[in-house]
Structure formats: C-alpha cells, structure tokens
C-alpha cells in the first residue's frame, strides 16, 4: 500500500506528566502525520501506554508510607513533594496512589489530555494500555518465535536470555541497520555504535513489577516486551468484531508471525490488513533509547521479512536544563502541562517547536524562549489581520512579479524543511521571515500569502486560526 503513512513512537510510560522532550516527539510525529494527510495519504498514528516495570510499585510504596503508616523518611517526603508541588497532582488523587495501578491510569489520562490540548492528532479512538491480555498473548508469541529460531538461551548468569552473540543473527541485524534510513545520518552512527552494547548477559525476565507474565513466578522485562509493538498497534487499529469472529487470538498471532517472517500469503482478512499497512514508515524516539533501537532492529531482522521492516527513524536529541539532562521523574524538567497552563496550547506548541535547532541535536532550554515566542506570535497575528484587510480592499493591484516568484518557491522550501525535520526553520519562515519580507503587499500577494498560511498553519500550529477567529475570514 503506497499511499499511506504509518508513524509511531515509544509507548507512554505513565508515571508522571510529559516533559517538553516527550511532547516534542509527539509534535514531530504529528507534523509529519498532518503533512501526509495534506498529501492525501491514509495515516495511522497510534498512541498507547506501557504498564510495565517496578516504578509504579515503588512510587505507590511512598504513598503507603505517607497515608497509611504515617512515618515517611526523608526520601519519601521528597518524592511526595515532587508529585504534589511540582506535578501539581491534587490531594484527593494522591491518596489513591497507594495503588500502583491508579498511578498508571491517572497519568495515562493526564498525558492524553496534554496531547489533545496540543492538538496532536493521534488515533485516540484506538488508545490502549499493555495491561490487556491480548498484548500478553502477542508478546508470548514473540518469545515462542525466538525459541523456534533457537535464540532463547541460558546466559552465563544462568538467566533466560536472547542470544545476541549469535553470529548469523548479529550479521543480519547489522545488515538491516545499514539499510535503514535515519533523518540525520549522525544518529545512525550513534545507533551503530550502540550495537556493541547489546549482549546476551541481559536477562529476559524479572521477578516483580507489571508486565507480561512468562510463568507464575516471572515477568518479561519491559525492555523485551515492546520491540515489535508497532505490529500490535496495527492489530488494535484494524481488528473489529466481524474480523475476530470465531478466531482464536493465540492462533492468529502465530499465523501473523508466520506470514511476517516468511512473507507467505494468507486468507485471514485481519492479518492482510496488518501486513498491507506495514512497514512502519517512520519511528520517532529519543536518543537515550539507542540500545532499544538496536534490540528492535535485531527483532525485525529475525522475525520480519525485509518488506515489513521499519523504513526510517527520527531520533531526537535530549534537552538540558541548567546543564543537566531533563527528567520529569526527577523533578528537573520543563513540564508540558505547565507550558499549556501558563501560555495556552498554541503558544505552548510554538515554544516546543522553537526549542533548540534540529530536533535530532542536544539543546539547552532557553528560559527567554516563552517571551520571545509570545512576541513573535503577537506580531504574526497582527500581520494576518493586515493581510485580511488588504484582501478586502477594492484598490487596484501593483504587481511585483519578483515577490510572486519567491512566494511560489516558499511552498517547496517549507515541504523540504518538513521532510528533513527542520521544523523550527519552517515555522520561522512562515511566521517571521514572510512578514518581514512582505511588510507592504497588494491584494493578489496578500491572497497568495493567506493561501500559503491556510495550507501550513494547520500542520504546525493547529488551532491558531480558530482560536483567533481567523479561519472563516481566510477562506472567504
């Protein structure tokens, strides 16, 4: 299926609000999704929450100390203050955090609110969490596939592990990585270097925490239950009661991986829908997940035919606050919810877009950015009002063909920026450079600029025109 886009990014890990880096990943994916829809493509842009690991249980133990035992230590008091005073979580909600599942459920919903408020156009209708049994069945099928391939071993620590030292598997993974696209080549080299870190002494299982049960005593480590979740995304997106009628889910997943691995044909309508929408065209994730990217490439090189393997990665660089890497869980980050609360959704999204240079690079957060962004947006709104006034005038045109030629090339420039990830440059071109270059325009030029804005503002700053009641005027 050529006229489609499947864009994905890591699961939400819902133990705290989004920081600016996490929301930036979603906005990157959103811009690409909106741009592809503008081109007439069918887009799948999933969103889901990963209920795994021990973090939620560890947090819940703090609230047990606070609310039930009444004898918190200094560390517990510090964590409690983080949730109450930094995250701004209401007291009546915090009291429910003695149950780890309540933590995961609450922040899943809060993060969805943040994304919707920022006008990120995810597939919210098919949102899911990994606590559902179908995900467990899917992951256990993957483990059984590794076992069939002879890649499930006992490592030197006597732990169940994947045989990343297998020479043939390593060679196939390296070949796949070499053939995989990256928005910025230097990120590909970083992932290539990370391939040396993936080794067989990483245990596949852990004793406690949320996750997919391997047996009664063991849970699959969260780093090993999500490498191929994009396939499960499509399963959730396309399944319905008619397609699932009379189908055993476990057998369906087994057949699905047989098709994926060998490229064979099937009469199963649901499986055909899934494989026809593969591969994942673009996967957006942060650089600190480079080891996980390598594991994902290993998984695809073994369990997916080449035509179903991820085509391209957009790897984002981390943000630094006061010289240290941002971390919402440690209370040292710019929180997305605070940007929304202080500046509103449109300006918050603009601030996120203007942060740093190319999103693949490390950046230092500039505390002057909100003020600068606000001024830029105010000037831009005034400029649109000016264009609308000129458009409504009945005076004759004073044609400037040189300017018109420049405007004809603007769209090509903007689209090239989008395709290469230079979103900051694109938005600056639209809302700052064009207004400076065209301070005085005739009616025809004003109309041309407004048509450009009507095409691209809904990609970069959706909601802007509606919020200022400019949408109807621009289309009149």
N, C-alpha and C positions, 0 to 999 in steps of 0.2 A: 504494500500500500504506500504509494509515493506521496500522495497529497495529505500527509499527516505529520503531527509533531507529538512525540512522547517525551515530555520533560519531567525530570524527577529530581528529588533531593533527599537528604537523610531524614529519617523519621524524627519527629519532635520527641525530645526526651523531657517529659513534662514534670520537672521537679522544681521549677522556678519560672519567672517570666522570661520572655525573649530579651536578649541583649541586641544591640544595634547590628552586630555581625550576623546574628541568626536571621534577623528580619531582612538584612541586605541580601542574603542568599535567596530568600523568597521573592524579593522585589526583582532581582536579576532574572529569576525564572519567570516571573510574571510579565516582565517587559518582553521577553522572548516569546512567551505564550500569546500575548496580545498582538505582537508584531506578526506572528504566524497566522493568527485568526484574521488579521487585516489582509493577509495574502490569500485567504480563502481556505486555509488548511483546517482539518479536523484536529483538535488539540485534546490530549489527555494530560492533565496536570494534577496529580493526586496529592493528598495530604493525609497523614496518619500519625498516631502516637505510639511510641515504643514503650511498653510496660515491661521493663526488664532490669536486672541488676539488683544491687543492695541499697542503692542510695535512698529510695523512698522509705525503706525499713529503718535505715539509720536516722533519717530525719524524724520519723514517727517516734522513735525511742526518746528523742529530745522532748517532744511534746508530752510523752508519758511522764517523763521526769518533772515537767513543769506543772501539768494539770492533775496528775494522779498521785504522784509521790510527794510533790511539793518540796523537793530537796535538789534543785538543779545545781550542777557545778558551773564553773566559770565558762567552760566551752559551751554547755547547753544554753546558758544565758546569752552568749554571743550569737549563737545560731537563732535563738528565739527573737532576738533584736533584729537580726537580718530579715526574717520573714515579716515581722511586724512593722518595723520602721523604715527599712529600705525597700522591700517589695510592696509595702502598704496593704498587706493582707488583713482583712477585718478580723476582729477578735472572735466573733461567732464562728468564722470559718476556721480559725486556728485551733479552736477547741476540738474540731473534728479531725485534726491532723494526727491524733493518736492512732488512727487507722491509716496505714500507708496507701491503701487504695484511694482514700479520699484526697490525698495529696495529688496523686496522678490524675484523678478525674477533674479536680479543681483547676489545675494548671493547664490541662488539655483544653478545657473550655475557655480559660482566660486567653490562652495563646490564639485560639481560633478567633476570639473577639478582636485581638490585636491585628491579626491578618485581615480579617474582614473590614476593620476600620481603615486600614491602609489601602483598601481596595485591591488586595491581592486576589486574583481570580482563580483560586484553587477549585478543585472539584469537591466542594463541601458536601454535596449530596451523597458522596460515597466515602466520606470520612470513616475511618475505623481505628480501633486500637488492637494491639497484638495480643490482648488477653483472650481473644476469641479462639475457640477450639479449632476452627478451620486453619488459622495461622500455625498452630501447633502441628496439625496434621501435615501441612505444607513443609515445615522445617524438618520434621521427622522423615519425610520422603526424601529430602535432600541428603540427610545423613545416610539413609539406606542406599542412595545412589553412590555416595563416596565408598561405602562398604563394598558395593558391587564392583567398583573400579579398583579395589584393593588399596585404597588410600586412607583407610581408617586403621590406625596403628596404636600400639602402646609405646610411648616415648621413653627416654632414659629415666624420667621421673616416675615411671610406671603409671602414667596418666593416659587416658584415651586422647588421641590427638590426630591431626591430619598430617600426612606425610609430605610436608613441603620440601623435604630434601630429595624427593623422588626426581631423578634426573630428567625423565621424559616430561613429567608434569611441569617442572621448572622451565624447561625449554619451550613448551607450548605457551606458558604464561608470558615468558619474555617476548616471544614472537607476537602474541596478541597485544602486549603493551606497545611494542614498536609500531604496530599497525593501527593503534588507537589515536584519535585526534584529541588535541588539547587547545583550548582557546589561546593560551600563552605557552610557548614551547618550553620556557624555563621550568614551568610547573611539571611538564612531562619528565624533565631531567630529575626533578626532586623525587617524583614517584619512582623513577628508575633506580635512584639511589636507595630508596626505601625498600626495594625488593630484597636487598641484602638483610634486612631486619626480620623478614618473615621466616620463621623456623618451626621445626617440629616440636620444640620443647614448650610450646604454648598449649596448655591443657584445654580440651574441648568442653569440659564440664566443670561445674562448681556446685558446692553443697547447698547453698541457700539463695534467697532472693527470688524475684519474679522472673519468669521466663518459661521457655518450652521445656516440659519435663522429658528427660531421657528415660528415666525409670522412676521408681518410688523414692529413691534416695538422691538422685542427681538432676540438676537443671543444666540445659545447654547454655554456655556462656554467651552473653549478649553480643559479643564480637563475632560469634559464629552462627547467629540465627538470622542475620539480616543482609548477607552479601547479595542474595538474589531476590530481595523483597520487591523489586520493580516488576517481576513476573506476577507476584501475588497482587500487586497494585492493579494490574490488568484483569486478574481473576475477579477481584472485588468490583471493578468498574463494569465488567461485561456480564457477570452472572445475573440471572434472574430466575424466578420460579419455573418458567417454562423450560429453560435450558438445563435446569438442575433436576427436573422431574425424573424420578426413577434412577438417578445416578448416585453411586457411592463415591463420596468425596475422596477417600483414600485411593480408590482405583483410578479416579480421574487424574489426581496428581501424578500417579505412577505413569499413566499413559502420556500425560503432558510432558514429563521429563524424557520419556522415550522419544517423543516427537522432537523435543528441543535438542536432545543430544545427537540424534541420528538424522534429523531432517526428513523423517518419513511422513507420509500422508495419513490423515485420519478422517473419519466421518463425523467425529464429535464436533458439533457446532460451536460450543463454548471454547474448546481448545483452538479451533480455527480462528475464532475472533481474537484470541490472545496472541497467537503466533503471527497473525496477519498485521498486528499493530506493533510487533517487535521489529527492530531492536529499540532500546531506549536511545533516542536521538541525542539527548543532552542530559548529563547528570551534573548537578551543581552541588558542590560541597566545599568545606573548609580545608585548608592545607594541613591542619593538625590530624586529619583523618587519612593521611597518606598511606599509613600501614594498612588501614581498612580498604583503601582503593586497591592496593596490591592483592589483598585477600579476595576482593571482588573479582579482579582480573583472573586470579587463579581459578576461582569457582566457575567463571564463564568459560575459561579455556578448557575445562574438563566436562562441564555439564551442558554447554550450549554449542550448537552448530554455529559456524562463523557468521551466518546471516542473521543470527539472533543476538549477537554480542554488541554491547554498548558502543556507539559510534564515537562519542566525543564527551570530554569532561571540561567543565568550567570550575577550576579550583580557585577559591578565594583566599586572599591573604588575611592574616589576623590583625585586629585593631589593638593599639596600645593606648592605655590611659595612664598618664603620669609615668610613662616609660615601662609599664608592665602590661602583659597581655590581659585583655579584658576577660573577666569571668563573672557572670551573673551569680553563680553559685557561691562565689567568694565575696560577693558584695562590692566588686571593683569593676563596674561596667556601666555604660550608658544604657539604661533600660528603654526599650521601645515604648512601653506604656507611659513612661514619664515624658517622652517626646510628644506623644499623642495628647497627653493631658495638658502640657504646657503650650503647645503650638498648634494643635489641631492636626487632623490626618493629612491634609495636603502639604502643609509646611513640614510636617514630620517626615513625610516621604521624600520631599525635596532635600532636606538635611541629610537623610541617609544616602541619597543619590550623589550628593556633592562631597561626601566624606572620602578623603584620600584621593588617589589618582585612579589608575586602572584597578578594578576590584581584585585582581589577582595579586596585587602588591601589598606588603605590610604598610600600615599607615599609623600615624599618631593623631588621635582625635583632637580637633581644634575647638576649644570652648567658645571661640568667637564665631563659629560657623552658624549657629542658630540666628544670631543677629544679622549676619551677612546675608543669609538665605532669606530672612524675612524682608529685608530691604530690597533684595533682588525680585522677590515675588510681588511686593507692592508696586514697584516700578513697572513690572510686566503687566499687571492688571490695568494700570493706567494706560499702558501702551495699547492694549487690546481695546479699551474704551475709545482711545483716539482713532484706531483703525475703523471701529464701528461707526464713529461719527463721520469720518471721511467717506466711508462706503455709502452712507445715507445722503451725502451731498449731491446736488444736481449740477455742479460745475463741470466744465469740460476737462478731459484728461490732458496732462502734459507728459506724453510718453517718454520714458527713459529706457530704451531697449537694452542698454548695458546692465542695468539693475534687473531687468526681467530675465536676462540670460543667467545672471547669478542665482536668482530665485529658482530657475529651472534645475540648476545643479544642486541646490540645497537638499532636495529630497534624496538624491543619490548619496550625498555626503552623510546625511542622517542615517540612512539604511546601512551604509558601510560601517558607521560607528556602532550601530546595534549589532551587526553580525560579528564584529570583532570585540565586543564587550566594552567599548568606550562610551559608557552611558553618561558619565559626567560631561564629557566633551559634547555629546549630542544635546543634552539639556541646556548647557551653557550657550550653545549655538542658537537654540530656539528662543530662549527667554532673555538672553543678554546681548549676543552679537547682532542678531537681526534687528532688535530695537535700536541699537546704536548706529547701525549702518543705514537704517531707513527711518530717520527721525521725521522726515517730511516725505509724504507719498501722495500719489494721485489715487483716484478711485480704483482704477484697474489693478494697481500694485497692492493697494490695501486689500482688495478682494483676493488676490493671489496669496498674500501672506496669511490671511484668515483661513483660506482653504488648507494651507500647509499646517496651520495650528490645529484645524479640525481633524486632521489625519493623525497627528503625532502626540498631541497633548493627552489623548485618552490612552496612549501607550505608556507615557512617562508619568503623568500626573492625573490619573483618572479621578474624576470628581471635581477637578478645579473649575471647569466651565459651569457645571451645575451649581456648585457652591456659590458662585458669584452671579448666577442667573444670566450667564452669557451664552449658554448652549443654544437656546432658541434664536437669539439675535444673530449668531454667527451663521446659522443655517437658513435664515430668511432669504 
